[in-house]
Every structure is written in structure tokens, then in C-alpha cells.
Amino acid sequence: MTRELPWLVLQAALLVVLLHANAPEVWFWFAALLVLLLWRSFAWRQRRWQRLQERQERQGDAQEPPSTSGNATG
């Protein structure tokens, strides 16, 4: 999240500026900004979900007992 914070602050500032403008072209950039915000939030959620899955997999591996099958004498 710390990597995304400067981008989110910049995008929020642009959003405020765009909302106070009246030119029709600004609405195009407003829509583009919203798409950018959605894309970044989905990317952040995906990375967070992947990290959570990896953490759960590592915890699951650590909790499994060692395998007793096979020949231990070689």
C-alpha cells in the first residue's frame, strides 16, 4: 500500500480539480481517471489476495507432519 499511496493522492487531487471544471473535454479525463483508479485498486486487491494465498500455503506446509511413508532404511 505504501507504494500506491503517492499515486492515490495524485489521482484524488486530479479528481478534485476535474470535478470543479466545466469544459466537456474534462469529463473525458474524469472518466479516464476513474478507469485508472479502478484498475489500480483491482491490481492492489489482486496482489493482496495473492500474498494472502501464499501466506496460507506456507502456513499449511509448516503445519503438515513429516511424511512417514517410504523406506527409511534406504
N, C-alpha and C positions, 0 to 999 in steps of 0.2 A: 504494500500500500504506500510505503514511503516513496517508491519510485513514481507512482501515479499521482501523488499529491500535487506537484507543480503543474502537471497537465490539467488536473481537475480544477485547480484555482484559475488557470488561464482560461479554460473553457467556460467557467462560471462567469468570469469577468466579461468575456465576449458575449455571453448570453445577455447579461445586463445591458451592455451597450446596444446590442441588436434590438432588444425589446423597446428601447427608447427612440429608435429611428423610425422614420415613416416611409422611406423610399421602398418601392416594390422589390427592387433587387435585394434589399436586405433580408426579405423573407426567404429568398433562396438560400442565403448564407445561414440564416437561422435554422432552416431545415437541415442544411449540411452539418451544422454544429450539433443538432440533436442526433443525427445519424452517427457522428463521431463520438458523442457521449455514450450512446447506446453500445457502439462497437467496443469502446474501451471498457465499459462496465461488464459486458459479456466476456471479454478477454480476461479481465480480472477475476470474474467468478469462475471461469474455466480453470485458470491457474490455481486458484484457491481450492477448488474441488479436486484437482489432480494431486496437490500437496496433501490434502486430507486423505485421499485414497492411498497414496504412497505411505503415509504415516500409519494407517490402519494395517496395510500389508506388512510393514516392518514389525509392528506390534504383534501381529498374528504369527509371524515367523519366530519371534522371540518366545512366544508362549507355547509353541508346539514342543512336545517332548522329543528327545532324540529317537531316531528310528531304531528299533530292536530287531528288525528283520534282517536276514542275511547271515552269512557265516562270519563270525567274529574271529575265528582261529586262522582264517586265511587259507 
